[in-house]
């Protein structure tokens, strides 16, 4: 039984399921959500089976994804504690909740994957980071875990002690990028460009720039310098960004995100 069950299907859960459908049959994916409206919407859009209770879902699957809000974890884990066995693999995608936190509630024998995906998974460009609990996983099970996350983007395995540091740079960062794209597009509109075209120009510039870093493996500073001609327009803009503490503000914002993540773990 290699079925995958989702407890809760918000934006992240929905993105993951869309990716999974690229290699799994819809009959292999089950879900439960406390919102009846959400259940109907998912049935209509993805045609996957809804399960009436969390316990029934656990009894029907091997891999269980907790795609719920962090504040709901305690109640859900208490609910499924009696039906989880060491045959199951629990996948947690909540920021700030450690494997030890989960084991303290649900039992030390529970096999757990702690993961931090992000919302670009919705278009197959997600970035996920995963950590395995110190339990026994077969090679087939490990391969299946990686296959799950590769179905909607890229994945890297790290030590769990580093997981909180991933939240600001990967899990939450699409929000900052969206804000930057919005601001870039607003400047285009201010200069007279149509709104739709401004969004396309800004978004493609970000997409292409990111791809250059990944494919060339060059330092971002080197790529930035290549755009900045002496006395040109780009270095003029860069000088203003430096004056307004552009890089410093990003670092401070991400530090605040990390601090919040660490508080959630406590």
N, C-alpha and C positions, 0 to 999 in steps of 0.2 A: 504493500500500500504506500504509494509515493504521492498521494494527493496533497495539495497545498491548501491550507485554510487561512482566511483573513478574518481576524476579529477587529472590526472597524474598517471602514473603507472611505477615508477622507481623500484629499487630493493626492497624497503620497501613495496610499494604498491603491487608488485607481490607476495611477501612473505605473505602479509595479505590475498590476494585473494586465494592463495593456501590453507590457513587454512580455510577460509570461505567455500570453496567447500566441506569441510568435513561434513558440516551440511546443507548447502543451495544448492538449485538447481541452475545450471548455469544461468537459465532464471531470477533469482532474483538478479544477479550481473551485473551491467553495468559499462562502463568506457569510458573516453575520454582522449586522449593524443595528444599533438601537433605534435608528430613525427609519420609520416605515416609508417615508417619502424617498429616502436614499435607497432603500431596498428596491422600490419600484423603479427608480431611475436607473439603477445598475442592471436590473433585469431587462429593461427596455433597451439599454445601450450596449451591454456586453453579453446578454443572454447566458449568464452564469447562475448557478443554483444558490439560492439563499437557504441557510440553515437556521432553524428556529431558536437555538440556544448555543451558548459558548461550549457547554459540555458536549452537546451532540456533535458540534463541529470538531472538537478535539478527538472524539471517538471515531470520527470518519476520516481523519487525515494523519499524516506523518509530520509534515512541516507546518508549523503554526506561526503566522506573522501577526505580531501585536501592532496593528496600525492605528492605535488609539492615542488620545492625548495623555501626556505624562500623569496628569492628575487623576486619570481613570485607572491607572495600572494596579493600584492596591486592590480595588474591588474586583477587577477582572481576574487577577492572579488568585485571589481567594476563591473565586467562583470555580476556576478550573483546576485548582490544586489537587483535588481527589481523583481526577481522571487523567492527569499527566503521568506518563511513565518514562522510563529511560529509553523506550523505543521512539519517543517523540523528539523532535528538535524544535525548540522555541526560538523564534527570530524576533528580537526587539529592535525597533527603529526609533525609540524615544531618545532625545538628547538628554544627557546628564544622569540617566539611570543605569547604574553599573550592573554587571553580571552578579556581583555579590548581593546587591540590593534585591534582585529577583530571586536568587537562591534562598535568601533569608525568609522569603515569603512562601515560596512554592516548593522548596526542598533542595537539599544539596546534590541529589542525584540527577537533577534536571540538566539536560544538555542544552546549552544556550549559545546562540550567535548574537552578538551585539553589533548592530549595523547603523551606519549613517549615510543614507542615500540623499539625493536632492531632487527637486521638482523637474529639472530638465529631463528626467527619466520619461516624462510624458511624451517627448519627441525622440526618444531613443538615445539621448545624449546625457544621461545621468552620470554622476560620479558617486560611487559608493565606496565606503571603507568598512571593513568587517574585522571582527575579532572572535575567535573561538574560545569557549570556556575550556578549562583544563580537564576535559573529559575525553573519553574515547570516541572518535569518529572514524568510520571506515573511509577508505579512499573513494568509494562510490558516493558516500554521503557528502564528503568534502567537494567532490566534483559537481555534485548536484547543487550545492550551495553557490558555488561560483557560477554555475550555469544560470541559476536564478537571477543573479545580479548582472551578469553579462547580457541578459536578455533585454535590458533597457539602458545599457551604457557601459562604462568602464568600472573596474573594481580593483581595489588594493587591500591586502591583508596587513594589519599592523598589531602591535601589542596593545592590549586594552588600556594600559596606563596613558596612552597617547590619544585615546578616543575623544575626550572632551576638547582637545585642541583642534580637532577636525571640524567641529560644529561651526565656528565662525568663518573658517576659510573655505568650506565646501557646502555644509548643510544649509547655512543661512545666507551665504554670499550671493545666490541669485537675486535676492531682494535688493542688495546694494547695486548690482549690475543693472537691474531693471530701472532703478532710480537714475543711474547715470545715463542710460539710454533715453529715458524720458526727458532729462535735462538737455541732452544733446539735441534731441528732436525739437524741443521748445525753442532752442536757439535758431534752428533752421526755420521754424515758423516765423519767428521774430524777424528773420532776414528775408521773408517773403516766400519760402518754399511751402508747398502743400503739406498738410499734416501727415498723410499716408506716406508720401515720398520721404519725408524727414525721418519717420520711424524706420523705414527700410534702409536708408543710408546709414543711420546710426547703428542699427542692429547688425547689419552686414559688416560694418567696420569693426565692431566688437568680435563678431564671429571669426572674421578673417585674421584679426590680430591674435586671438587666442590660438588659432590653428597654426600661425607662424611660429609661436613659442613652442608648441607641442612637436611640430614637424622639424624645425631647424635645430631645436635644442640650444639656441643662442640665448645669452642672458638678455632679459627684457631691456636693460639699459642700452645694450648694443643695438637692439632693434629700434629703440626710441631715438638714439643718436642718428641712425640712418635716415630718419624722417626729418630731422632738424637741420635744415640748411643754414649756414652762417647768415645772420641778419634777416632770416626769412620769417614767414608767417607762423610756422609751427613753434619755433623757439620763443616767439612772442607769447603764444598761448601757454606754453610750458612755464615761462617765467611768471605769468599771472597765477597759475596753479600752485607753483612753489610759494609765492607770496601769500596765498590764501591757505597754506598748509594742507594742500590736497592729500598728500601721502600720509601726513601725520593724523589727519582726521579719520582716514580709513583705518589706520592702526588702532587709534583710540576707540573707534566704534567696534572693532573686532575684539578688542580687549574687554569692552563692556559685555559683549556677547559671551565671551569665555567666562567672565565672572558670574553671569547669570546661569550658565550651564553648570558651573561648579556648585552654585547654591542649590540647584535642583537635585544634585547628587546627594546633598546633605538632608 
